[in-house]
Amino acid sequence: MSNLNFTPFPEIRTERLLLRQVLLTDAEAVMKIRGNEEAMRYIPRPRAKTKEDALAVIEMLTNGIKEGKSINWAISNIENPLEIYGIMGYVNFYPELGKAEIGYMLHPDYWGKGYVPEAILEVEKFGFEQINLQSIEAKIDPRNDNSRKILQRNNYQFDRLAKKEMTFQEEELDSEYYIKHRTS
Ligand SMILES: CC(C)(COP(=O)(O)OP(=O)(O)OC[C@H]1O[C@@H](n2cnc3c(N)ncnc32)[C@H](O)[C@@H]1OP(=O)(O)O)[C@@H](O)C(=O)NCCC(=O)NCCS
């Protein structure tokens, strides 16, 4: 694994999307996404209920990029990059294993349009080709059928079920782990 220096920020273009850095000026959009109950249902993080909460999320994402500990992109409309559909990226790196954990979410207004499938291909390409990952891991709540579909359609293999792996808001949660290895 190499080059966890994300300056300048590596923007990615796909047919319909511009994957760009999440900026403080995106606070309103981040609040809508990270504050949405449906979108956050299977994400064990506190909901962003206020603009201040959203700013704190953006600051955390920015620090991760600066420190080379994570990288998240705003999934935005290529025709109008101020319109953010969601956020996606590598939320954790495990340099000693050559592995990263991928995460993604969209506001429900943008579900079912194939945006995450479109973005994930390029984010994986970035991971395997630019930072030389050996594998990409994804962790889902076993109830999250939509997320499992994304992984299965992208050839992630089921790795393991971790029972009662964490507690969030007094609920013990299981996690399913999926993994994709580099092929060349
Ligand atoms: C999981 C998620 C990223 C999928 O992204 P997407 O770009 O909508 O993916 P797709 O367009 O391929 O749609 C996937 C499935 O979502 C379901 N779906 C689509 N629109 C939907 C809607 N309006 N309501 C409920 N489910 C819907 C469909 O089952 C679809 O599968 P299909 O292609 O067989 O019809 C998205 O649903 C999401 O952001 N969920 C909330 C956040 C989350 O759970 N993230 C993953 C954490 S591990």
The ligand as a Gaussian input file, in Angstrom:
#p B3LYP/6-31G(d) Opt

LIG

0 1
 C      -27.144000       1.030000      -0.175000
 C      -27.211000       2.246000      -1.095000
 C      -25.893000       2.965000      -1.037000
 C      -27.482000       1.745000      -2.533000
 O      -27.102000       2.718000      -3.508000
 P      -27.930000       2.963000      -4.840000
 O      -27.135000       3.895000      -5.700000
 O      -29.318000       3.338000      -4.496000
 O      -27.890000       1.515000      -5.499000
 P      -28.830000       0.949000      -6.646000
 O      -29.310000       2.067000      -7.526000
 O      -28.093000      -0.171000      -7.289000
 O      -30.068000       0.358000      -5.860000
 C      -29.860000      -0.732000      -4.987000
 C      -31.163000      -1.269000      -4.466000
 O      -31.774000      -0.286000      -3.640000
 C      -33.197000      -0.548000      -3.617000
 N      -33.913000       0.711000      -3.830000
 C      -33.870000       1.507000      -4.880000
 N      -34.659000       2.575000      -4.700000
 C      -35.210000       2.433000      -3.496000
 C      -36.112000       3.187000      -2.746000
 N      -36.590000       4.342000      -3.219000
 N      -36.451000       2.757000      -1.508000
 C      -35.958000       1.586000      -1.026000
 N      -35.103000       0.834000      -1.719000
 C      -34.730000       1.239000      -2.932000
 C      -33.514000      -1.524000      -4.675000
 O      -33.737000      -2.775000      -4.050000
 C      -32.232000      -1.558000      -5.507000
 O      -32.041000      -2.830000      -6.009000
 P      -32.580000      -3.207000      -7.505000
 O      -31.533000      -2.645000      -8.438000
 O      -32.597000      -4.695000      -7.465000
 O      -33.918000      -2.571000      -7.705000
 C      -28.330000       3.201000      -0.705000
 O      -29.507000       2.456000      -0.597000
 C      -28.070000       3.941000       0.605000
 O      -27.451000       4.988000       0.615000
 N      -28.583000       3.396000       1.729000
 C      -28.457000       4.069000       3.027000
 C      -27.042000       4.158000       3.542000
 C      -26.437000       2.812000       3.763000
 O      -27.058000       1.927000       4.323000
 N      -25.194000       2.669000       3.317000
 C      -24.449000       1.440000       3.443000
 C      -23.879000       1.281000       4.789000
 S      -22.963000      -0.236000       4.842000

